[in-house]
Amino acid sequence: MSVTYLSPEWLEEAALALATADLSRLPAGEAIRFGYTITEVPKSLAADGSVRYSITLDASVPEAKLEAGTGEGDVRFTMSHDIAHSVATGLLNGSKAFLNGEVQVGGDVALLISRARELAYLDGLMPKVTNTTSARSENR
């Protein structure tokens, strides 16, 4: 079954992928929570035009989980739907998008730098989820 990027079904697929992810290659340490706010989302997916979710990684447990509805985190990212989709599918490198000013970062930036390996792990996992779904909703 194909689902639309950032739809509730997509968030469920992403949560399942995270819940079953192999975290054995990540360094054990304190849990880290990445918060995401995706703007300019089609109204068919979000009445207010934004989708928010957070991803928590804890290699010491090991556990990874996604929580929809909140963009809170130790490190927070805000980007448009188009940029988020490009990053999630691997068409655009997240670091490059940040350097181009297409991704805003908030929270503890020093923590982000020190935990870049965990973020790179997510970059490798999310394209697998996104590539199993329909590209995105065109209903704006």
Biotite code that builds the C-alpha atoms (Angstrom):
import biotite.structure as struc

atoms = struc.array([
    struc.Atom([0.000, 0.000, 0.000], chain_id="A", res_id=1, res_name="MET", atom_name="CA", element="C"),
    struc.Atom([1.318, 3.414, -0.952], chain_id="A", res_id=2, res_name="SER", atom_name="CA", element="C"),
    struc.Atom([0.901, 6.303, 1.476], chain_id="A", res_id=3, res_name="VAL", atom_name="CA", element="C"),
    struc.Atom([1.413, 10.038, 1.109], chain_id="A", res_id=4, res_name="THR", atom_name="CA", element="C"),
    struc.Atom([4.514, 11.684, 2.541], chain_id="A", res_id=5, res_name="TYR", atom_name="CA", element="C"),
    struc.Atom([3.820, 13.244, 5.986], chain_id="A", res_id=6, res_name="LEU", atom_name="CA", element="C"),
    struc.Atom([0.310, 11.773, 6.168], chain_id="A", res_id=7, res_name="SER", atom_name="CA", element="C"),
    struc.Atom([-0.711, 10.010, 9.401], chain_id="A", res_id=8, res_name="PRO", atom_name="CA", element="C"),
    struc.Atom([-0.060, 6.709, 7.607], chain_id="A", res_id=9, res_name="GLU", atom_name="CA", element="C"),
    struc.Atom([3.437, 7.845, 6.628], chain_id="A", res_id=10, res_name="TRP", atom_name="CA", element="C"),
    struc.Atom([4.136, 8.852, 10.227], chain_id="A", res_id=11, res_name="LEU", atom_name="CA", element="C"),
    struc.Atom([3.024, 5.351, 11.311], chain_id="A", res_id=12, res_name="GLU", atom_name="CA", element="C"),
    struc.Atom([5.360, 3.750, 8.736], chain_id="A", res_id=13, res_name="GLU", atom_name="CA", element="C"),
    struc.Atom([8.240, 5.941, 9.907], chain_id="A", res_id=14, res_name="ALA", atom_name="CA", element="C"),
    struc.Atom([7.485, 5.082, 13.548], chain_id="A", res_id=15, res_name="ALA", atom_name="CA", element="C"),
    struc.Atom([7.533, 1.364, 12.715], chain_id="A", res_id=16, res_name="LEU", atom_name="CA", element="C"),
    struc.Atom([10.836, 1.705, 10.846], chain_id="A", res_id=17, res_name="ALA", atom_name="CA", element="C"),
    struc.Atom([12.346, 3.490, 13.836], chain_id="A", res_id=18, res_name="LEU", atom_name="CA", element="C"),
    struc.Atom([10.942, 0.985, 16.332], chain_id="A", res_id=19, res_name="ALA", atom_name="CA", element="C"),
    struc.Atom([12.570, -1.885, 14.429], chain_id="A", res_id=20, res_name="THR", atom_name="CA", element="C"),
    struc.Atom([15.810, -0.077, 13.522], chain_id="A", res_id=21, res_name="ALA", atom_name="CA", element="C"),
    struc.Atom([19.185, -1.591, 14.383], chain_id="A", res_id=22, res_name="ASP", atom_name="CA", element="C"),
    struc.Atom([20.854, 0.897, 16.711], chain_id="A", res_id=23, res_name="LEU", atom_name="CA", element="C"),
    struc.Atom([23.843, -1.332, 17.479], chain_id="A", res_id=24, res_name="SER", atom_name="CA", element="C"),
    struc.Atom([26.222, 0.819, 15.398], chain_id="A", res_id=25, res_name="ARG", atom_name="CA", element="C"),
    struc.Atom([25.330, 4.019, 17.234], chain_id="A", res_id=26, res_name="LEU", atom_name="CA", element="C"),
    struc.Atom([27.440, 5.044, 20.208], chain_id="A", res_id=27, res_name="PRO", atom_name="CA", element="C"),
    struc.Atom([25.770, 4.392, 23.542], chain_id="A", res_id=28, res_name="ALA", atom_name="CA", element="C"),
    struc.Atom([25.018, 7.645, 25.291], chain_id="A", res_id=29, res_name="GLY", atom_name="CA", element="C"),
    struc.Atom([22.211, 9.796, 26.523], chain_id="A", res_id=30, res_name="GLU", atom_name="CA", element="C"),
    struc.Atom([19.016, 9.855, 24.529], chain_id="A", res_id=31, res_name="ALA", atom_name="CA", element="C"),
    struc.Atom([18.639, 12.669, 22.017], chain_id="A", res_id=32, res_name="ILE", atom_name="CA", element="C"),
    struc.Atom([15.388, 14.078, 20.668], chain_id="A", res_id=33, res_name="ARG", atom_name="CA", element="C"),
    struc.Atom([15.182, 15.743, 17.261], chain_id="A", res_id=34, res_name="PHE", atom_name="CA", element="C"),
    struc.Atom([12.116, 17.923, 16.673], chain_id="A", res_id=35, res_name="GLY", atom_name="CA", element="C"),
    struc.Atom([10.768, 18.658, 13.193], chain_id="A", res_id=36, res_name="TYR", atom_name="CA", element="C"),
    struc.Atom([8.321, 21.314, 12.020], chain_id="A", res_id=37, res_name="THR", atom_name="CA", element="C"),
    struc.Atom([7.450, 21.008, 8.343], chain_id="A", res_id=38, res_name="ILE", atom_name="CA", element="C"),
    struc.Atom([5.751, 24.082, 6.866], chain_id="A", res_id=39, res_name="THR", atom_name="CA", element="C"),
    struc.Atom([3.863, 24.714, 3.625], chain_id="A", res_id=40, res_name="GLU", atom_name="CA", element="C"),
    struc.Atom([2.243, 21.281, 3.915], chain_id="A", res_id=41, res_name="VAL", atom_name="CA", element="C"),
    struc.Atom([-0.790, 20.665, 1.678], chain_id="A", res_id=42, res_name="PRO", atom_name="CA", element="C"),
    struc.Atom([-4.050, 21.545, 3.455], chain_id="A", res_id=43, res_name="LYS", atom_name="CA", element="C"),
    struc.Atom([-5.247, 17.975, 2.836], chain_id="A", res_id=44, res_name="SER", atom_name="CA", element="C"),
    struc.Atom([-2.586, 16.829, 5.324], chain_id="A", res_id=45, res_name="LEU", atom_name="CA", element="C"),
    struc.Atom([-2.642, 19.675, 7.843], chain_id="A", res_id=46, res_name="ALA", atom_name="CA", element="C"),
    struc.Atom([-5.304, 22.339, 8.175], chain_id="A", res_id=47, res_name="ALA", atom_name="CA", element="C"),
    struc.Atom([-2.773, 24.834, 9.557], chain_id="A", res_id=48, res_name="ASP", atom_name="CA", element="C"),
    struc.Atom([-0.195, 23.973, 6.885], chain_id="A", res_id=49, res_name="GLY", atom_name="CA", element="C"),
    struc.Atom([2.329, 22.410, 9.296], chain_id="A", res_id=50, res_name="SER", atom_name="CA", element="C"),
    struc.Atom([3.210, 18.894, 10.409], chain_id="A", res_id=51, res_name="VAL", atom_name="CA", element="C"),
    struc.Atom([5.200, 18.435, 13.605], chain_id="A", res_id=52, res_name="ARG", atom_name="CA", element="C"),
    struc.Atom([6.909, 15.335, 14.918], chain_id="A", res_id=53, res_name="TYR", atom_name="CA", element="C"),
    struc.Atom([9.893, 14.352, 17.014], chain_id="A", res_id=54, res_name="SER", atom_name="CA", element="C"),
    struc.Atom([12.283, 11.433, 16.873], chain_id="A", res_id=55, res_name="ILE", atom_name="CA", element="C"),
    struc.Atom([14.025, 10.143, 19.984], chain_id="A", res_id=56, res_name="THR", atom_name="CA", element="C"),
    struc.Atom([17.112, 7.946, 19.692], chain_id="A", res_id=57, res_name="LEU", atom_name="CA", element="C"),
    struc.Atom([18.514, 6.126, 22.700], chain_id="A", res_id=58, res_name="ASP", atom_name="CA", element="C"),
    struc.Atom([21.245, 3.641, 21.789], chain_id="A", res_id=59, res_name="ALA", atom_name="CA", element="C"),
    struc.Atom([21.762, 2.658, 25.435], chain_id="A", res_id=60, res_name="SER", atom_name="CA", element="C"),
    struc.Atom([18.316, 1.015, 25.590], chain_id="A", res_id=61, res_name="VAL", atom_name="CA", element="C"),
    struc.Atom([18.370, 0.605, 22.415], chain_id="A", res_id=62, res_name="PRO", atom_name="CA", element="C"),
    struc.Atom([15.217, 2.389, 21.341], chain_id="A", res_id=63, res_name="GLU", atom_name="CA", element="C"),
    struc.Atom([14.096, 4.762, 18.622], chain_id="A", res_id=64, res_name="ALA", atom_name="CA", element="C"),
    struc.Atom([10.634, 6.255, 18.487], chain_id="A", res_id=65, res_name="LYS", atom_name="CA", element="C"),
    struc.Atom([8.648, 8.840, 16.593], chain_id="A", res_id=66, res_name="LEU", atom_name="CA", element="C"),
    struc.Atom([6.014, 11.021, 18.245], chain_id="A", res_id=67, res_name="GLU", atom_name="CA", element="C"),
    struc.Atom([3.611, 12.873, 15.976], chain_id="A", res_id=68, res_name="ALA", atom_name="CA", element="C"),
    struc.Atom([2.106, 16.221, 16.905], chain_id="A", res_id=69, res_name="GLY", atom_name="CA", element="C"),
    struc.Atom([5.082, 17.826, 18.581], chain_id="A", res_id=70, res_name="THR", atom_name="CA", element="C"),
    struc.Atom([8.130, 19.479, 17.092], chain_id="A", res_id=71, res_name="GLY", atom_name="CA", element="C"),
    struc.Atom([9.870, 19.752, 20.449], chain_id="A", res_id=72, res_name="GLU", atom_name="CA", element="C"),
    struc.Atom([13.371, 18.396, 20.872], chain_id="A", res_id=73, res_name="GLY", atom_name="CA", element="C"),
    struc.Atom([16.893, 18.958, 22.118], chain_id="A", res_id=74, res_name="ASP", atom_name="CA", element="C"),
    struc.Atom([17.572, 20.060, 18.550], chain_id="A", res_id=75, res_name="VAL", atom_name="CA", element="C"),
    struc.Atom([14.777, 21.430, 16.338], chain_id="A", res_id=76, res_name="ARG", atom_name="CA", element="C"),
    struc.Atom([14.545, 21.689, 12.568], chain_id="A", res_id=77, res_name="PHE", atom_name="CA", element="C"),
    struc.Atom([12.080, 23.788, 10.575], chain_id="A", res_id=78, res_name="THR", atom_name="CA", element="C"),
    struc.Atom([11.801, 23.507, 6.796], chain_id="A", res_id=79, res_name="MET", atom_name="CA", element="C"),
    struc.Atom([9.276, 23.651, 3.988], chain_id="A", res_id=80, res_name="SER", atom_name="CA", element="C"),
    struc.Atom([7.429, 20.595, 2.732], chain_id="A", res_id=81, res_name="HIS", atom_name="CA", element="C"),
    struc.Atom([9.403, 20.577, -0.526], chain_id="A", res_id=82, res_name="ASP", atom_name="CA", element="C"),
    struc.Atom([12.771, 20.758, 1.239], chain_id="A", res_id=83, res_name="ILE", atom_name="CA", element="C"),
    struc.Atom([11.727, 18.141, 3.816], chain_id="A", res_id=84, res_name="ALA", atom_name="CA", element="C"),
    struc.Atom([10.625, 15.773, 1.058], chain_id="A", res_id=85, res_name="HIS", atom_name="CA", element="C"),
    struc.Atom([13.904, 16.254, -0.830], chain_id="A", res_id=86, res_name="SER", atom_name="CA", element="C"),
    struc.Atom([15.940, 15.622, 2.329], chain_id="A", res_id=87, res_name="VAL", atom_name="CA", element="C"),
    struc.Atom([13.808, 12.623, 3.354], chain_id="A", res_id=88, res_name="ALA", atom_name="CA", element="C"),
    struc.Atom([14.188, 10.954, -0.043], chain_id="A", res_id=89, res_name="THR", atom_name="CA", element="C"),
    struc.Atom([17.919, 11.612, -0.180], chain_id="A", res_id=90, res_name="GLY", atom_name="CA", element="C"),
    struc.Atom([17.671, 13.988, -3.138], chain_id="A", res_id=91, res_name="LEU", atom_name="CA", element="C"),
    struc.Atom([19.064, 16.811, -0.998], chain_id="A", res_id=92, res_name="LEU", atom_name="CA", element="C"),
    struc.Atom([21.647, 16.526, 1.756], chain_id="A", res_id=93, res_name="ASN", atom_name="CA", element="C"),
    struc.Atom([20.304, 17.972, 5.012], chain_id="A", res_id=94, res_name="GLY", atom_name="CA", element="C"),
    struc.Atom([23.598, 19.720, 5.793], chain_id="A", res_id=95, res_name="SER", atom_name="CA", element="C"),
    struc.Atom([23.620, 21.331, 2.374], chain_id="A", res_id=96, res_name="LYS", atom_name="CA", element="C"),
    struc.Atom([20.014, 22.481, 2.861], chain_id="A", res_id=97, res_name="ALA", atom_name="CA", element="C"),
    struc.Atom([21.037, 24.027, 6.197], chain_id="A", res_id=98, res_name="PHE", atom_name="CA", element="C"),
    struc.Atom([24.037, 25.795, 4.653], chain_id="A", res_id=99, res_name="LEU", atom_name="CA", element="C"),
    struc.Atom([21.771, 27.115, 1.875], chain_id="A", res_id=100, res_name="ASN", atom_name="CA", element="C"),
    struc.Atom([19.427, 28.575, 4.516], chain_id="A", res_id=101, res_name="GLY", atom_name="CA", element="C"),
    struc.Atom([16.608, 26.157, 3.633], chain_id="A", res_id=102, res_name="GLU", atom_name="CA", element="C"),
    struc.Atom([16.568, 24.512, 7.074], chain_id="A", res_id=103, res_name="VAL", atom_name="CA", element="C"),
    struc.Atom([16.389, 26.503, 10.304], chain_id="A", res_id=104, res_name="GLN", atom_name="CA", element="C"),
    struc.Atom([17.972, 24.925, 13.372], chain_id="A", res_id=105, res_name="VAL", atom_name="CA", element="C"),
    struc.Atom([17.045, 25.674, 16.972], chain_id="A", res_id=106, res_name="GLY", atom_name="CA", element="C"),
    struc.Atom([17.820, 24.270, 20.370], chain_id="A", res_id=107, res_name="GLY", atom_name="CA", element="C"),
    struc.Atom([21.228, 22.994, 21.419], chain_id="A", res_id=108, res_name="ASP", atom_name="CA", element="C"),
    struc.Atom([23.411, 23.369, 18.310], chain_id="A", res_id=109, res_name="VAL", atom_name="CA", element="C"),
    struc.Atom([26.519, 22.176, 20.200], chain_id="A", res_id=110, res_name="ALA", atom_name="CA", element="C"),
    struc.Atom([24.641, 18.963, 21.003], chain_id="A", res_id=111, res_name="LEU", atom_name="CA", element="C"),
    struc.Atom([23.722, 18.626, 17.333], chain_id="A", res_id=112, res_name="LEU", atom_name="CA", element="C"),
    struc.Atom([27.381, 18.860, 16.340], chain_id="A", res_id=113, res_name="ILE", atom_name="CA", element="C"),
    struc.Atom([28.474, 16.331, 18.955], chain_id="A", res_id=114, res_name="SER", atom_name="CA", element="C"),
    struc.Atom([25.701, 13.900, 17.979], chain_id="A", res_id=115, res_name="ARG", atom_name="CA", element="C"),
    struc.Atom([25.993, 14.228, 14.202], chain_id="A", res_id=116, res_name="ALA", atom_name="CA", element="C"),
    struc.Atom([26.359, 10.455, 13.860], chain_id="A", res_id=117, res_name="ARG", atom_name="CA", element="C"),
    struc.Atom([22.816, 9.888, 15.128], chain_id="A", res_id=118, res_name="GLU", atom_name="CA", element="C"),
    struc.Atom([21.438, 12.461, 12.708], chain_id="A", res_id=119, res_name="LEU", atom_name="CA", element="C"),
    struc.Atom([23.348, 10.816, 9.845], chain_id="A", res_id=120, res_name="ALA", atom_name="CA", element="C"),
    struc.Atom([21.765, 7.511, 10.874], chain_id="A", res_id=121, res_name="TYR", atom_name="CA", element="C"),
    struc.Atom([18.307, 9.054, 10.517], chain_id="A", res_id=122, res_name="LEU", atom_name="CA", element="C"),
    struc.Atom([19.288, 10.497, 7.135], chain_id="A", res_id=123, res_name="ASP", atom_name="CA", element="C"),
    struc.Atom([20.078, 6.947, 6.038], chain_id="A", res_id=124, res_name="GLY", atom_name="CA", element="C"),
    struc.Atom([16.876, 5.455, 7.434], chain_id="A", res_id=125, res_name="LEU", atom_name="CA", element="C"),
    struc.Atom([14.219, 7.946, 6.367], chain_id="A", res_id=126, res_name="MET", atom_name="CA", element="C"),
    struc.Atom([14.793, 7.611, 2.584], chain_id="A", res_id=127, res_name="PRO", atom_name="CA", element="C"),
    struc.Atom([13.982, 3.902, 2.956], chain_id="A", res_id=128, res_name="LYS", atom_name="CA", element="C"),
    struc.Atom([10.624, 4.833, 4.493], chain_id="A", res_id=129, res_name="VAL", atom_name="CA", element="C"),
    struc.Atom([9.879, 7.673, 2.099], chain_id="A", res_id=130, res_name="THR", atom_name="CA", element="C"),
    struc.Atom([10.776, 5.691, -0.997], chain_id="A", res_id=131, res_name="ASN", atom_name="CA", element="C"),
    struc.Atom([8.100, 3.141, -0.112], chain_id="A", res_id=132, res_name="THR", atom_name="CA", element="C"),
    struc.Atom([5.427, 5.841, -0.198], chain_id="A", res_id=133, res_name="THR", atom_name="CA", element="C"),
    struc.Atom([3.923, 7.989, -2.900], chain_id="A", res_id=134, res_name="SER", atom_name="CA", element="C"),
    struc.Atom([6.081, 11.001, -3.614], chain_id="A", res_id=135, res_name="ALA", atom_name="CA", element="C"),
    struc.Atom([3.832, 13.580, -1.972], chain_id="A", res_id=136, res_name="ARG", atom_name="CA", element="C"),
    struc.Atom([0.447, 15.128, -2.088], chain_id="A", res_id=137, res_name="SER", atom_name="CA", element="C"),
    struc.Atom([-0.017, 17.725, -4.792], chain_id="A", res_id=138, res_name="GLU", atom_name="CA", element="C"),
    struc.Atom([-3.266, 18.997, -3.236], chain_id="A", res_id=139, res_name="ASN", atom_name="CA", element="C"),
    struc.Atom([-2.269, 22.411, -1.925], chain_id="A", res_id=140, res_name="ARG", atom_name="CA", element="C"),
])
